[in-house]
Amino acid sequence: MKAVVFDIGGTLMEYNGMPYSWVNYYKKSFNSVSKKYQCDVSETEIDRSVEILKSYNPRLNYREKEYTPQYIFSHAIKEWNLNFPIDEFIYSFFEELHLIPIIYKETVPSIIKLKEKNYKIATLTDLPAAMPDEFFRRDIIDLLQYFDLYVSSLSCGYRKPNPYGLNYIAKELKIKTNELLFVGDEEKDRKTAENAGCKFIKIIRNKGEENYTLSDLIKEL
């Protein structure tokens, strides 16, 4: 192995208290933005926006193609008649979720040890539905300095388990795809590695079950 590629959410960090699917938070956030900007929209229109946003949520409706936040929200709020930029709406929507990023304590020390062993470090992460890349990068700013390459579903155009992201990383690092080790916490991560033809190791952080952490990974490499 010449490079270790990490999934991010659930592997290197998490949003405190947030489930895998955020659909139950959509309506509250739409309502908050509507009140903040005094948007003249009805409850019915907000409900319609929620349903449209849900239709783009890959945990509800599987898809590999990635869409920009501007594309998704332009569809979701097409009846709102905004008098301010769509980007401002998008950022306000996610600010209203009050997300608290938590970097796992073992993350940075583990990455440092891997770099000391001369492994290249890259990431391949699926962004939450319609979240801007800049928003997510801001939440993991303390990690970015340790990555040789950061790749998200938005920057590469595809979501896992499409292998494009891993193939792209291998090309950028000038190595073969089978020289990558992909580390993640979900079944779709395993399938991504399988589709790309590289090794996979699963991180497990479940209470009451046998866990496999980044510290265990370091011991193997």
Secondary structure, 3 states (H helix, E strand, C coil): CCEEEECCECCCEEECCCCCCCHHHHHHHHHHHHHHCCCCCCHHHHHHHHHHHHHCCCCCCCCCECCCHHHHHHHHCCCCCCCCCHHHHHHHHHHCCCCCEEECCCHHHHHHHHHHCCCEEEEEECCCCCCCHHHHHHHCHHHHCCCCEEEEHHHHCECCCCCHHHHHHHHHHCCCHHHEEEEECCHHHHHHHHHHCCEEEECECCCCCCCECHHHHHHHC
